[in-house]
Amino acid sequence: MKTIFLVFKTEEERKGHCLFVKPRGVEKRSTSTKSSQYICHRDGKPRVHLKRGSTYKGSRAKNKKGSCKIDGLCPARFYVTELPDGKVFVRYIHNHAHSLSFNQSKFLPIPEDIRREISVKLALKIPVNNILDTIRSSFSSRNDRDTIAKRIRPHHLIDRKTILNIQQSMKNSNYQNHQDNATSVFLKVQSLQAENYNPVLVYKPQGVVDDSLSFALDKDDFILALMTKEQANIFTKFSKVILCMDATHKTNAYRYKLITLLVPDQFRHGYPVAFCICSKETTSVFRLLLQCVKDKCPSATVNIIMTDDDLAGFTAAKQVFGDNVSRYLCVWHVHQSWLRKLHSIRDSTDKVNMYTYLCAMMEARSESEYNRYHDKFMSTYTNMYPEFVSYFQATYEGRPEEWSLCFRRHEHANVNTNMFVESLYNNLKSVYFDKKLNRRVDRLVDTLLQIENHMFINHFKRNAYNSGDVNSHNANRHTSSLEINNTSVLQVNEMTFTVTSKDSTCQYVVKKVNEQCKEVYCYLRCNEYPCLNLCYHLYTCTCIDFSKNNICKHVHKVHSMSVNNQATDDDDANNFNNFPSNSTEQGSDITNHSHLISDIRSIIQDISTQLDNPIIQKHRLEIIKKSILNIKYANDGAIKISNEKVQPITKKDHFAPGEKNPLQLRFKAVSKTPGKRKKPHLKAPTEQQKKALLIQLPTSSSCQLPASSSSSSFQPPASSSSSAVQLPPSHLASSSSSASQLPPSQQASSSAVQLPPSHLASSSSSASQLPPSQQVPGQRM
């Protein structure tokens, strides 16, 4: 009997575009009867949803639809009395105090069956746009739009935002163990500790005093560190190469920091080995984290640690793993520190030259080359910019082994930056958090474990398929080596070779130093034919590319020539005979569609049988009809195309694969408001610019002529050296611009500084006669 009443109530709600709800629970009377009341959902006064006992002091944006309540009494309601024998007596007042038009359906919630259907599709990873299109296409067709008002229901008008809200509620239910964040994290930690392998290194909730952690954490501090079994294995195996450590912020609403420990695996892919969420990042916190990691992996050793210029992590690493731990600074952070300091220098020419000196010192190939750039830098700018030189001396001069690449002699997987960790953080915030600020710590913990699971699967895939592309950066060099002519390679002796460049201006010496690689983990390999089993540690080369820890194309060429890549004619003939003959294969390629036709007819018969199912009739009829019509229309088009000749469409625009759509053009103001001029961006210098610093003239500030020499002409000596006449382009530009700004009475002095063409010709010829040790070799052949 009650079921009949609920069906009647649902039909009245559909007709009146309203909803009857219970304001209170069921009342039980002494006569064993149950009474309940259903009132119209629009009855009552608007109210602000706040916690009980709290008051709202501020202006809150109003709902665009308005309030569901009519700010008064709606008399429509059901009085229901249920007797012990199951009979139901209903008193129904059907008069409403508001309109019952379709416009009022905007206040109705989504029906439960529709919400359930959307949730199922979202769980099956069906895109939101496809779900929305399925809902709207079930009632809206271009052929039936005249009768849409008779068939439309309120749930047909839901938008994409509504489906996204349902999706977000499903995500929240996956990681939220409790509405309170701290309680949810506590329950999450309890479930992790109950697993077969406990991944929790250390955990202290906020507001709890732990005497064992009192040396690092106070009562109000929070810490949670995680390390799974696979992370512990990876750390034990590869921690001896290098350990990268970095922290980030804005991963939660409590300003807790996220610290990540990462090592490169055998494929030179970064693998995070530990995560730590803590309320502060001090030396004691880093020491606690590293000590817990060491206790979890007692056989692991750490030789090198990669950090930014913060002493907290390095000091803690030395306290835990010993004083023999070396520190490598992330060169990207060093560059950023230099650029921030160089912005205070106004002279753009000096700024570019100083940055070039610093880059040359960082990328020097040997200690002697580092010393040459260092001495020239100090002698040139000590008096000109004492503030910057003092900063350099106090910060970087006394420890070049931490930031200059020529001092990094140990195997460190060619990891010179913390970009592995930075890329992980970018993936966390951009992909997993969808570029939105995360508020909850339990979601952060769940996401970190999800990232670790994805990392493990990718690592397992590379191991299973042996597809770790450790030499992807050598692919172009391998291809370039195949273009070098064999006559350009000359063997001096058994272990020494010379390779001549394409323009025959440079000659590079390649020496073989090892028959087999002696490194435990070698990250620079090439197994492309004919460079089989090529390794960075087998050869040395005098080119610049090899000094940057790359297997240069000259080494590729020498090694490929030493490999026997000649195949016999018999093998070629056997391989050719293994191909199937065309005579019989082409005869069998004549299409025989009888089995396909029988399969299609069987599928159609199965579909016709399924149409009798009430579930299919309730949810799938419109979709099946639309799909069959699409197939029929496509078949009609195919028949028409076969009977008529259709002119092909000419492609006018050619797009690259994955090319993004350009942004819509916008109108811009004709006159721009004056503002602060942006400072020019300093670019990384080339090798020619670095070499030019060692042979260039003094800067423009030391080349100005005195006022008394304005009437005399400049006569350069005939025996002037090439190093004294080569002016950098920036110097010529600055001198010419300064000359154009002089008054007419003084322009003669500025014109006297210009060199005659004959002198420039003699300078270029004398420069070409320099000894090979002073010539700048080209990077490319």
ABEGO torsion letter per residue (X at the ends): XAAAAAAAAAAAAAAAGBBBBBABBBBBBAAGBBBBBBBBAABEBBBBBBBBGBBBBEBBBBBAAEBABAGBBBABBBBBBBBAAGBBBBBBBABBABBABAAAAAABBBBAAAAAAAAAAAAAGBBAAAAAAAAAAAABBAAAAAAAAAABBAAAABBAAAAAAAAAAAAAAAABABABAAAAAAAAAAAAAABABBABABBBBBGBBBAAAAAABBAABBBBBBBBAAAAAAAAAAAAABBBBBBBBGABAAGBBBBBBBBBBAAGBBBBABBBBBABBBAAAAAAAAAAAAAABAABBBABBBBBBBAAAAAAAAAAAEAABBBBBBAAAAAAAAAAAAAABABAAAAAAAAAAAAAAAABABAAAAAAAAAAAAAAAAAABAAAAAAAAAAAAABAAAABAAABABBAGGBABAAAAAAAAAAAAAAAAGGBBBABAAAAAAAAAAAAAAAAAAAAAAAAAGABBAAAAAAAAAAAAAABBAAABBBABAABBBBBBAAGABBBBBBBABABBABABBABBBABOABBGBBAAABBBABAAAAAGBBBAAAAAAAAAABBABBBAAAAAAAAAABBBAAAAAAAABBBAAAAAAAAAAAAAAAAAAAABAAAAAAAAAAAAAAAAAAAAAAAAAAAAAABBBBBBBBABBBBBGBBBBBBBBBBBABBBBBBBBBBBBBBBBAAAAAAAAABBBBAAAABBBAAAAABBBBBBAABBAAAABBBAAAAAAAAAAAAABBAAAAAAAAAABBBAAAAAAAAAAAAABBAAABBBBABX
